[in-house]
Amino acid sequence: MNAPAQQSSDQREANDQRESDVWARLATVSDPELDESVAAMGFVDTIQIDATGEVQIGFRLPTYWCAPNFAFLMAHDMREAVESLSWVSTAIISLRDHCNAKEINHGVGAGLSFGDTFPGQTAAELDKLRATFRRKAFKRRQELLLRHLKGADMTPQQLCAMHMGELATLPLEDDEALNLRARYQEIRGEFGGPAGEGDLAFTTDSGEMLTPDGFGDYLQDLRRVRVNAEFNANLCRGILQTRYGETAEE
């Protein structure tokens, strides 16, 4: 008599786990301009999973006129991230309440490039845009980690001379610091040259060595990039809440 109830309970647990898996993958997909995940920004509003492993994801953006290249990037990256789960057969991404929703949904669903989806635009333009914002993300993540370590009484001399191996084994006591280090390590290899254990942990995005004398000015330059990104992120959150009447947490 208890078998059906047990089966139902097991199925619910399995479904909950699969939904958690999807959210975890979406947390790796960022708004390219803000370097904040689509999950944290509250852009994703529906997830539906069927027995065949098909996942339908609905998302919306703060305004009807959000840049189509940003929207396409997010939709494309969401599909790739979710389809990387072994049990997912296909991921269907549906953007709504956007001026180019029809084109973006069709293009991403058909596996088309940005240029094929929007004739006159090129994939190279989209790649260049992505690279520009990844560079800004590098600067933002580096500044946050440097300021945290400096606040933990590390000197500019120590930070300028630190190597990647030292950074990886640096004892950090709280989750915030561990997250800052992990996010910086994830992007460090894309900018600043080689990122092996013996390479400098902190350089400029073009690979130039930092110096103690110029450390303060360098941090100020990085801070301007971070403050601009955080302002835009908060603005987007506010507009999204005004438009839909809910918060990212909800």
Buried (B, 14 or more C-beta within 10 A) or exposed (E): EEEEEEEEEEEEEEEEEBBEBBBEBBBBBBBBBBBBBBBBBBBBBEBEBEEEBEBBBBBBBBBEEBBBBBBBBBBBBBBBBBBEBEEBEEBBBBBEEBEBBEBBBEBBBEEBBBBEBBEEBEEEBBEEBBEEBBBBBBBBBBBBBBBBBBEEEBEBEEBBBBBBEBBEEBEBEEEEBEEBBEBBBEBBEEBBBEBEEEBBBBBBBEEEEBEEEEBEEBBEEBBEBBEEBBEBBEEBBEBBBEBBEEEBEE
